[in-house]
């Protein structure tokens, strides 16, 4: 199996210079790992890091581009500190992506910034929702028609606990394994799901196949145990980037992480032919959107 992790010796969020090898690696589904790139927190922010910060029934804390904060339990002073910290991280993540992938920058659409204060290993979830199982990201209610999902993660654990991932085989190998098992796409069913507001927009055949892969990977116990994979420990004070719709991954353990998602039109990649949409289209033999 090709080495899934590419180590990048950056220590500052701004001023990165794009390297063709890094671009090629991330667009091939590999993980860019920055062991020396820490998100620096203020003492008052570090003091907030506790599962008690999370509001009841919230999975994560989120901050959207308009400054709306959700999922925080605490007074206004705590909310202000959390909002400030997350907003600062969002800005630094954008600066990092701008330096590494300048051609993306004008076309990125930021999703809400996320703070994850609970330990991944203690979550009680269904098989389909369990991110400790190898998967590629695909969402039942949010069709994206091939739009890329680029994520920046930073481990901010104050006790030095690493975040443990499993990283799996190349996307095309997964597609070849599970596409023959996929149920046929139904345009009328996609229209029904949209009319019932089960999906926010029309589910394309691409979205249908990505969901099939996501669900079948997670449900396949043999695949979870025996497929090519490696375990990676991302230390506290480190950062990593991947296209999570392309990188086969599973988050096994770790607590206190910041994450910023960006959406990118597939045609704005440096190499659109490397995208999941292009790979699935080639394997299927017909257009999927």
Secondary structure, DSSP 8 states (H G I E B T S, - for coil): ----EEE-----SS-----HHHHHHHHTT-EEEETT------HHHHTT-SGGGB-TT-SSEEE-TT--EESB-S-HHHHHHHHHHHHHHHHHHHHHHHHH-TTTGGG-EEEEEEEE-S-GGG----TTT-TTS-B----TT---TT-EEEEEEEE--TT---EEEEEES-HHHHHHHHGGG-----HHHHHHHHHTTSSSS---HHHHHHHHHHHHHHH-HHHHHHSSEEEEEE-TT-EEEEETTTS-EEEEE---EEEEEEEE-GGGSS-GGGSHHHHHHHHHTS---
